[in-house]
Amino acid sequence: MREYSARAHVALDMTTLGIIGAGHIGSQVARAAVTAGYDVVISNSRGPETLSDLVAELGPKAQAAIPAEAGAAGDVVVVTVPLHALADVPVEPLSGKIVLDTNNYYFERDGHIDALDKGETTSSQMLQEHLPTSKVAKAFNHIRSEDITTDVAPAGTPNRRALATSSDFPEAVEFATKLYDEFGFDTVNVGPLSESWRVERDRPAYVVRQNADELKANLAKANRLP
């Protein structure tokens, strides 16, 4: 598990973040992204008109769309929908793009999935299979939504909170690391998507506050089947 060093903030004035899913995590990522200087196109399953209050709050750098439009507009796309809705994520608009996956497997919500129950795959690998021409990275799945905009600190701050990422593509890890830093977090790279289970539900690193050293320790002691 490789720790990425904190970096200076780099504003990407021309970068648009597409967000598919406008629940607690999606809305908070949108708030943090606008604060960091990104344009945001956010969507949900109920239609752009249901996001008018959120878009008004976010201001002129944000707009609402349908999922395919948000996927097409984003230079990078955040997919933050329940696992049972994975098949509804548009494929072609996300082709060739980095896709940040915030999902966790909750059998109470998603129904039992045998391959996940047996530890044969991960939810992020399932999204990667659904998006074969995209570059999926796990991100923002093991933090409470409210902490995304509150438990943040500048790079180099002692005991700065760290978040994990995981991907089969180095460039996706690179972007997730950069975005975390811009939002106010250090990063620990878990490795390929096959290892992303280490930060999912019921593991030691899940939704607890931890710095980079603590996160690495929690990742190391995780069991494949909790």
Secondary structure, DSSP 8 states (H G I E B T S, - for coil): -EEE--------TT-EEEEE--SHHHHHHHHHHHHTT-EEEEE-SS-GGGGHHHHHHH-TTEEEE-HHHHHHH-SEEEE---GGGGGGS-SGGGTTSEEEE-----HHHH---HHHHTTSS-HHHHHHHHSTTSEEEE-SSSS-GGGGTTS---TT-TT--EEEEEES-HHHHHHHHHHHHHHT-EEEE--SGGGGGGGSTTSTTTT----HHHHHHHHHT--S--
